[in-house]
Amino acid sequence: MIDVIWHVRLCTLTERVNVVSEKDLRHKSKVISEGVNRVPNRSMLRAVGFTDEDFKKPMIGVASTWSEVTPCNVHIDALARDAKLGAAEGGGAPMIFNTIMVADGIAMGHEGMSYSLPSREVIADSIETVVGAEALDAVVAIGGCDKTTPGCLISMGRMNVPGVYVYGGTIKPGKLDGKDIDIVNSFEAVGQYQSGKLDEEGLHKVECSACPGPGSCGGMYTANTMAAAAEALGMSIPGSSSTPAVDDYKHQECRQAGDLTVQLLEKDIKPRDIMTKKAFENAITVVMALGGSTNAFLHLLAIARSVDVDLTYDDFERVRKNVPHIADLKPSGQYVMEDLFQAGGVPGVMKLLLEAGLLHGDCMTVTGKTIAENLAAAEPLKEGQKVIFPLDKPIKPSGPLIVMKGNLAPEGGVAKMSGQSISHFEGTIKVYDSEADATKAIEAGEIVEGDVLVIRYVGPKGGPGMPEMLSITAMIVGRGLNGKVALMTDGRFSGGSHGFVIGHIAPEAAVGGPIALIKNGDKVTIDADTQEINLHIDEAEFEKRKQEWQPKPPRFTYGVLKKYAKLVSSSAEGAITDGKEAD
């Protein structure tokens, strides 16, 4: 067997061919390897390369999210082949299959963004379908862009067959005029161009420099946030989340993952043995310490549902209050994920948190060892590094991702307060029923200091698909209105968004939530200290508007988005499609 290694390139795999006993495993693929009636099945597998010996081995699926539609996943085909090789050397009979992915950065700012969050369900459903239909014994899943990590983990939780998740890795920062830039700079450059602060030549330079090669968006945005959460959950090999996409170790890691999957079969360790309530608390701790994306609320709630763990906003708040924000990472900080990798990576951060008593060290992981056992072998953060602050001198004393409630958000809303110098905002509402209308208003200069911009009917059902508002927040920042304008929505934000913004307002407008009842000119108070969002109208007026409200007709009457809008739950429940709304 191989041991987990820490960003070193010298480890070689030891062959483990046929060390796994079919009798001991009682693996599901016996339905293919035994019985006269299974001869046709075996014939089909022979056509893809199976031999007599392969039918004695566990069948390992390698779920690849390879795609050429984004740099996040463009390199994953090679990683999938590495995982297949590792599974074969470990004694399994592996086969690669693919699922879809959506490039959030490309879908941003137009109707394509409605497909982004639903793609998480498509990914989860498709992996579950293949593993179930082909009676696979275990799975290695490899993701990149935002929805692939939670989609893979949801499917692994549902199926509860042994498996390992591998993150494809972060992109290297782009370079422009000697400075690091990334995709968020591209969105903010648009706002600067529209306001006359940047000319067309400058805009083109940003466009051509922001994304230099393979890998997911470089800051502590959603892809890196969820990769770190997966590692903290115990579902990835230590170091997986912070190793850059172009680092040679990624190939070694995928070979390890294939081999480890066979070991997990041998030890009968399944995702539900790993993704326990305490493991989710570890994931929340790491996300809060790193100052991750608000999308972590949606995705961790959905993953928890897949393993029957009772996780709510209250759990996020309970953990958040005890975890300092210590990572100076974009979008509100200076550094990107590659800088964290050079400083010691997520294992170094987790080691620091464990030593401070902020992690559950007894949680099992895909290595077959506990969090504490894994971190005992991890190097501490490097001396002199500047990415991670000391625990006794944090950026903020508690986690920056907060749940807010009030008469405008009875089920809750979420805000990311990292990088904010203000915590209280009172203003006058200007409300729009679509992102497109809000964009036109910003471009026309209608949104001014003191306004509370509200974008509604863009929640899970209303959007449908709860589109991200990176274009909107980038325009606000680009126009110099950061901190001078508040933004509220029943939609959500990219991990690259920053500013005084509150998303996930629930119940959403499409189901008659209070956000549907507000009008232009209403006054609202947003207080991050008391974690309240309250509309200043009397009860009689509120009730009158409630009685007058009529639902909007569904935007889609066929296809994926119709099905999604019909089935999807509240954002406060993770926007899942197999919850009570689907019963």
C-alpha positions in Angstrom: 0.0 0.0 0.0 1.0 3.6 -0.5 1.1 6.3 2.1 -0.3 9.8 1.6 2.5 12.2 0.6 2.7 15.9 1.0 3.5 17.8 -2.3 6.5 15.6 -3.0 7.2 14.1 -6.3 9.4 11.1 -5.4 6.8 8.5 -4.3 6.2 5.5 -6.6 3.2 3.3 -6.6 3.5 -0.3 -5.4 1.6 -2.7 -7.4 -1.3 -4.2 -5.6 -2.8 -6.4 -8.4 -5.3 -9.0 -7.2 -4.7 -8.3 -3.5 -8.4 -7.6 -3.0 -10.5 -10.7 -2.4 -13.8 -10.8 -4.2 -15.2 -13.0 -1.4 -14.1 -10.5 1.3 -15.5 -7.5 -0.6 -18.8 -9.0 -1.7 -18.7 -6.3 -4.3 -21.7 -5.4 -6.5 -19.9 -6.2 -9.7 -20.3 -9.9 -8.9 -23.6 -9.6 -10.7 -21.5 -9.1 -13.8 -18.8 -11.6 -13.1 -21.0 -14.5 -12.1 -23.8 -16.6 -13.7 -24.6 -17.8 -17.2 -27.1 -15.0 -17.6 -24.3 -12.5 -17.3 -22.4 -13.7 -20.4 -23.7 -10.8 -22.5 -22.6 -8.3 -19.9 -19.2 -9.8 -19.9 -19.1 -9.8 -23.7 -19.7 -6.1 -23.7 -17.0 -5.4 -21.2 -14.5 -7.5 -23.2 -15.1 -5.2 -26.0 -13.8 -2.3 -24.0 -10.7 -4.2 -22.8 -11.7 -6.5 -19.9 -9.9 -9.9 -19.6 -10.7 -13.0 -17.6 -8.6 -11.6 -14.7 -10.5 -8.3 -14.7 -13.7 -10.1 -13.8 -12.1 -11.1 -10.6 -11.4 -7.5 -9.5 -13.7 -4.8 -8.2 -15.0 -2.4 -10.8 -13.8 1.1 -10.2 -15.5 4.0 -12.0 -13.5 7.2 -12.7 -16.0 10.1 -13.1 -14.3 12.7 -15.2 -15.6 16.3 -15.6 -13.3 17.0 -18.5 -14.5 19.7 -20.9 -13.0 22.2 -23.2 -15.6 24.9 -22.4 -13.4 26.2 -19.5 -9.8 26.3 -18.3 -11.0 24.9 -15.0 -11.6 21.4 -16.5 -9.6 21.4 -19.7 -6.8 19.2 -18.2 -8.9 16.7 -16.4 -8.9 14.1 -19.2 -5.2 13.4 -18.4 -5.9 13.3 -14.7 -8.7 10.8 -15.2 -6.3 8.5 -17.1 -3.9 8.8 -14.1 -6.6 7.8 -11.7 -7.5 4.8 -13.9 -3.8 3.7 -13.9 -3.7 4.0 -10.1 -6.9 2.0 -9.7 -5.5 -0.7 -12.0 -2.2 -0.9 -10.2 -4.1 -1.1 -6.9 -5.9 -4.2 -8.0 -9.1 -2.8 -9.5 -10.7 -3.0 -13.0 -11.2 0.7 -13.7 -13.2 2.5 -16.5 -13.6 6.2 -17.2 -16.9 7.9 -17.8 -17.8 11.5 -18.2 -20.3 14.0 -16.9 -21.1 17.6 -17.8 -19.9 20.9 -16.4 -20.8 24.5 -16.8 -18.3 27.4 -16.9 -19.7 29.9 -14.5 -17.5 32.7 -15.6 -18.7 32.3 -19.2 -22.3 31.9 -18.1 -22.2 35.0 -16.0 -24.2 38.1 -16.9 -26.7 36.5 -19.3 -29.5 33.8 -19.2 -27.0 31.0 -19.3 -26.3 31.6 -15.6 -29.8 30.0 -14.9 -28.2 26.7 -15.9 -25.3 27.0 -13.4 -26.8 25.8 -10.1 -29.0 23.2 -11.9 -25.8 21.8 -13.4 -24.8 20.6 -9.9 -27.9 18.4 -9.8 -27.2 17.1 -13.4 -23.7 16.2 -12.4 -24.8 14.4 -9.2 -27.7 12.7 -11.0 -25.5 11.5 -13.9 -22.7 10.1 -11.8 -25.3 8.3 -9.5 -27.0 7.0 -12.7 -23.8 5.5 -14.2 -22.5 4.0 -11.0 -25.9 2.5 -10.2 -26.6 1.3 -13.7 -23.2 -0.3 -14.2 -23.1 -1.8 -10.7 -19.7 -0.2 -10.0 -18.0 -1.0 -6.7 -16.3 2.3 -6.1 -15.6 5.6 -7.8 -12.9 8.3 -8.2 -14.5 11.6 -9.0 -12.4 14.5 -10.5 -13.8 18.0 -10.6 -12.8 21.6 -11.3 -15.2 24.4 -11.8 -17.7 25.5 -9.1 -20.5 23.0 -9.4 -18.4 19.9 -10.1 -17.0 19.5 -6.6 -20.4 19.5 -4.8 -22.0 17.6 -7.7 -19.4 14.8 -7.3 -19.7 14.7 -3.5 -23.5 14.7 -3.6 -23.5 11.7 -5.9 -20.9 9.9 -3.7 -23.0 10.5 -0.6 -26.2 9.2 -2.2 -24.5 6.1 -3.6 -22.4 5.5 -0.5 -19.9 3.3 -2.3 -16.2 3.8 -1.4 -14.6 6.7 -3.3 -12.1 9.5 -3.4 -12.6 13.1 -4.7 -9.8 14.8 -6.5 -9.8 18.6 -7.2 -8.3 19.5 -10.6 -6.5 22.4 -9.0 -6.3 26.2 -9.2 -5.1 28.3 -12.1 -1.9 30.3 -11.9 -2.5 34.1 -11.6 -2.2 36.1 -14.8 0.3 38.9 -15.0 -0.3 42.5 -16.2 2.1 45.3 -15.7 4.0 43.2 -13.1 1.0 42.5 -11.0 -1.1 39.4 -10.5 -4.6 39.5 -11.9 -7.4 37.0 -12.3 -10.9 36.6 -13.8 -12.5 38.9 -11.3 -10.3 41.7 -12.6 -11.8 41.1 -16.0 -15.3 41.7 -14.6 -14.3 44.8 -12.6 -12.5 46.1 -15.7 -15.8 46.2 -17.5 -17.2 48.5 -14.8 -14.1 50.7 -15.0 -14.4 50.9 -18.8 -18.1 51.8 -18.6 -17.3 54.6 -16.1 -14.5 56.0 -18.3 -11.7 54.9 -15.9 -10.2 52.4 -18.4 -9.8 52.7 -22.2 -10.5 50.0 -24.7 -6.8 49.1 -25.1 -6.5 48.6 -21.3 -9.7 46.5 -21.2 -8.2 44.3 -23.9 -5.0 43.8 -22.0 -6.9 42.7 -18.9 -8.9 40.2 -21.1 -5.8 38.7 -22.6 -3.9 38.4 -19.3 -6.3 37.2 -16.7 -6.4 33.4 -17.4 -3.0 32.0 -18.4 -3.8 28.3 -18.5 -5.6 25.3 -17.0 -7.2 25.4 -13.5 -10.1 26.9 -11.6 -10.4 30.6 -10.7 -7.5 31.6 -8.5 -8.9 33.4 -5.5 -10.8 32.0 -2.5 -13.8 31.9 -4.9 -16.3 29.0 -5.0 -14.2 26.4 -6.7 -11.3 26.7 -4.3 -13.7 27.2 -1.4 -15.5 23.9 -2.1 -12.2 22.1 -2.8 -10.9 23.1 0.6 -14.3 22.0 2.2 -14.0 18.6 0.5 -10.5 18.2 2.0 -11.7 19.2 5.4 -14.6 16.8 5.0 -12.0 14.0 4.6 -13.1 13.2 1.0 -9.8 14.3 -0.7 -6.2 13.4 -0.3 -4.5 16.0 2.0 -3.2 18.8 -0.1 -5.6 18.2 -3.0 -7.4 21.5 -2.7 -4.4 23.8 -2.8 -2.1 22.1 -5.3 -2.1 24.1 -8.6 -3.6 22.5 -11.7 -0.2 22.6 -13.6 1.8 21.1 -10.7 3.2 17.7 -11.5 1.9 16.3 -8.2 -1.6 16.4 -9.5 -0.8 13.4 -11.7 0.7 11.6 -8.8 -2.3 12.5 -6.6 -4.7 11.0 -9.1 -2.8 7.7 -9.3 -2.9 7.7 -5.5 -6.6 8.3 -5.5 -7.2 5.4 -7.8 -5.2 3.1 -5.5 -6.8 4.5 -2.4 -10.2 3.7 -3.7 -9.4 0.0 -3.9 -8.0 0.2 -0.3 -11.2 1.9 0.9 -13.1 -1.1 -0.6 -10.9 -3.5 1.2 -11.4 -1.6 4.5 -15.1 -1.1 3.8 -14.9 2.7 4.4 -17.7 4.5 2.7 -18.6 8.2 2.3 -21.1 8.1 5.1 -18.4 6.9 7.4 -16.4 10.0 6.5 -19.0 12.8 5.9 -20.4 12.9 9.5 -21.8 15.9 11.3 -18.4 16.5 12.9 -16.8 16.4 9.4 -19.2 19.1 8.2 -18.3 21.2 11.2 -14.6 20.8 10.1 -15.6 21.9 6.6 -17.4 25.0 7.9 -14.4 25.8 10.2 -12.0 25.7 7.2 -14.3 27.7 5.0 -14.7 30.4 7.7 -11.0 30.6 8.4 -10.2 31.0 4.7 -13.0 33.5 4.1 -14.6 31.4 1.5 -17.6 31.8 -0.8 -21.2 32.2 0.3 -22.0 29.4 -2.1 -20.5 27.1 0.6 -23.9 27.4 2.4 -25.8 26.0 -0.5 -23.4 23.3 -1.3 -22.6 22.0 2.2 -26.3 21.9 3.0 -26.9 19.9 -0.2 -24.0 17.5 0.4 -25.2 17.0 4.0 -28.7 16.0 2.7 -27.1 13.4 0.5 -25.6 11.6 3.6 -28.6 12.2 5.9 -26.7 14.6 8.1 -29.0 17.3 9.7 -27.2 20.5 8.8 -28.8 24.0 9.1 -27.9 27.7 9.1 -27.7 27.4 12.9 -24.8 25.0 12.6 -22.9 27.5 10.4 -23.5 30.3 12.9 -22.5 28.1 15.9 -19.2 27.2 14.3 -18.5 30.6 12.8 -18.5 32.4 16.1 -15.5 30.4 17.3 -13.4 30.5 14.2 -11.2 33.5 13.3 -10.8 34.7 9.7 -7.1 34.3 9.0 -6.6 34.1 5.3 -5.6 37.2 3.3 -7.1 35.8 0.1 -9.0 37.4 -2.9 -11.6 38.7 -3.5 -11.3 40.8 -0.3 -7.6 40.1 0.3 -4.3 40.2 -1.6 -3.4 36.6 -2.4 -4.5 33.7 -4.5 -4.6 29.9 -3.9 -1.2 29.4 -5.5 0.3 31.7 -2.8 -1.4 29.6 -0.1 0.1 26.5 -1.7 3.5 28.0 -1.5 2.9 29.0 2.1 2.0 25.5 3.2 -1.4 24.9 1.7 -4.7 23.9 3.2 -2.9 21.1 5.2 -0.8 23.8 6.9 -3.9 25.8 7.7 -5.7 22.7 9.0 -2.7 21.8 11.2 -2.9 25.3 12.7 -6.6 25.0 13.4 -6.3 21.5 14.8 -3.5 22.5 17.2 -5.8 25.3 18.4 -8.6 22.8 19.1 -10.8 24.1 16.3 -11.1 20.9 14.3 -12.4 17.4 15.2 -9.2 15.3 14.8 -11.0 12.0 15.1 -12.9 12.2 11.8 -12.1 9.5 9.3 -10.7 10.4 5.9 -10.2 8.7 2.5 -6.6 7.8 3.5 -8.0 5.3 6.0 -6.6 7.5 8.7 -8.1 10.3 10.8 -7.7 14.0 10.3 -5.3 14.1 13.2 -3.2 11.2 11.9 -3.0 12.9 8.4 -2.1 16.3 9.9 0.6 14.7 12.1 2.6 14.2 8.9 1.9 17.6 7.5 4.4 20.4 7.5 3.3 23.6 9.4 2.9 26.8 7.5 6.2 28.2 6.4 8.1 30.7 8.5 7.6 34.3 7.2 4.6 33.5 5.0 2.1 36.4 4.7 -1.0 34.7 3.4 -2.3 33.3 6.8 -2.5 35.5 9.8 -1.7 34.2 13.3 -4.8 33.0 15.2 -4.2 35.6 17.9 -4.0 38.4 15.4 -6.7 37.5 12.9 -8.2 39.6 10.1 -11.5 39.2 11.9 -12.1 37.5 15.3 -14.9 35.3 13.8 -15.9 33.9 10.5 -16.9 36.5 7.8 -19.8 34.5 6.3 -22.8 35.4 8.3 -26.5 34.4 8.3 -28.9 37.4 8.5 -32.6 37.3 9.3 -35.5 39.7 9.8 -38.9 40.6 8.4 -37.3 40.7 4.9 -35.7 37.3 5.2 -37.5 35.0 7.7 -35.6 31.9 6.5 -32.4 33.8 6.3 -30.0 35.5 3.9 -26.2 35.2 3.7 -23.5 37.9 3.6 -19.7 37.9 3.2 -18.3 40.6 5.5 -14.6 40.1 4.8 -13.0 43.3 3.6 -15.9 45.5 4.7 -15.2 48.6 6.8 -18.9 49.1 7.5 -21.3 46.8 9.2 -24.5 48.9 9.2 -26.4 50.3 6.2 -29.7 52.2 6.1 -30.9 53.2 2.7 -33.7 53.6 0.1 -34.7 50.6 -2.0 -34.5 50.6 -5.8 -36.0 47.3 -6.9 -35.7 45.4 -10.1 -37.2 42.1 -11.2 -34.3 40.9 -13.2 -30.5 41.2 -13.4 -30.8 42.7 -16.9 -33.0 45.6 -15.7 -30.6 46.2 -12.7 -27.6 46.2 -15.1 -29.3 48.9 -17.3 -30.0 51.0 -14.2 -26.3 50.8 -13.1 -25.1 51.7 -16.6 -27.5 54.6 -16.8 -26.2 56.0 -13.5 -29.5 55.4 -11.7 -27.9 53.7 -8.7 -26.2 56.3 -6.4 -24.7 56.4 -3.0 -27.2 55.5 -0.3 -29.2 53.2 -2.4 -30.1 49.6 -1.6 -30.3 47.8 -4.9 -32.7 44.9 -4.8 -32.8 42.2 -7.5 -35.6 39.7 -7.0 -37.4 36.9 -8.8 -33.9 35.3 -9.4 -34.0 32.7 -6.6 -33.9 28.9 -7.1 -37.5 28.8 -8.6 -37.7 32.4 -9.9 -34.5 32.6 -11.8 -34.8 29.7 -12.2 -31.4 28.5 -11.0 -30.5 31.3 -8.6 -28.1 33.1 -10.9 -24.9 34.6 -9.6 -24.4 38.4 -9.6 -20.7 38.8 -10.2 -21.3 41.1 -13.2 -23.5 43.4 -11.0 -21.1 43.5 -8.0 -18.1 44.0 -10.3 -19.9 47.0 -12.0 -20.6 48.5 -8.6 -17.0 48.1 -7.5 -15.7 49.3 -10.9 -17.8 52.5 -10.6 -16.4 53.3 -7.2 -19.6 52.5 -5.2 -18.2 49.7 -3.1 -19.5 50.3 0.5 -21.6 53.2 -0.7 -24.4 51.0 -2.1 -25.9 47.9 -0.6 -27.2 45.0 -2.7 -29.8 42.4 -1.8 -31.1 39.5 -3.8 -32.9 36.2 -3.6 -30.2 35.1 -6.1 -26.6 34.4 -5.1 -23.1 35.8 -5.7 -20.0 34.4 -7.2 -17.2 33.6 -4.8 -15.4 36.5 -6.6 -18.0 39.0 -5.5 -17.3 41.5 -2.7 -19.0 44.5 -1.3 -21.9 45.1 1.0 -24.1 42.4 -0.5 -26.6 40.0 0.9 -27.8 37.0 -1.1 -29.9 33.9 -0.7 -32.8 36.0 0.7 -35.5 33.4 1.6 -38.3 32.8 1.1 -37.7 34.0 -2.4 -39.9 36.3 -4.4 -41.3 33.6 -6.7 -43.1 31.9 -3.7 -44.3 35.2 -2.3 -41.5 35.8 0.2 -41.3 39.3 1.7 -38.8 40.4 -0.9 -41.6 40.2 -3.4 -43.6 42.8 -1.5 -41.1 45.6 -1.3 -41.5 48.8 -3.4 -39.3 51.6 -4.7 -38.7 54.1 -2.0 -39.1 51.7 0.9 -36.5 52.1 3.7 -34.5 49.2 4.9 -31.8 48.6 7.6 -29.1 46.1 7.2 -27.1 45.4 10.3 -24.3 42.8 10.2 -23.6 43.2 13.9 -27.1 42.2 15.0 -27.4 40.1 11.8 -30.8 41.6 10.9 -32.5 42.8 7.7 -35.6 44.8 8.4 -38.0 46.6 6.1 -39.5 49.8 7.6 -43.2 49.5 6.9 -46.1 48.9 9.3 -47.9 45.5 9.7 -51.1 46.8 8.0 -49.3 47.9 4.9 -47.2 44.7 4.9 -50.4 42.5 5.1 -52.1 44.6 2.4 -49.2 44.0 0.0 -49.2 40.3 0.8 -52.9 40.0 -0.1 -52.4 41.9 -3.4 -49.4 39.8 -4.5 -49.8 37.5 -7.5 -47.2 34.9 -8.6 -45.5 35.4 -11.9 -46.0 32.7 -14.5 -43.0 30.3 -14.8 -40.3 31.5 -17.2 -39.8 28.1 -18.7 -42.5 25.6 -19.7 -40.3 22.7 -20.8 -36.8 21.2 -20.4 -34.2 21.2 -17.6 -35.2 24.6 -16.1 -38.9 23.7 -16.0 -38.1 20.5 -14.1 -35.6 22.3 -11.8 -38.0 25.1 -10.9 -40.8 22.6 -10.1 -38.6 20.5 -7.8 -36.1 22.8 -6.2 -36.2 23.7 -2.5 -35.4 26.9 -0.7 -31.9 28.2 -0.7 -32.0 27.9 3.1 -32.3 24.1 2.5 -29.4 24.0 -0.1 -31.6 24.4 -3.2 -31.9 20.6 -3.6 -34.2 18.8 -6.0 -34.8 15.7 -4.0 -36.2 17.3 -0.9 -39.8 17.7 0.4 -40.8 19.8 -2.6 -40.2 16.8 -4.8 -42.3 14.4 -2.7 
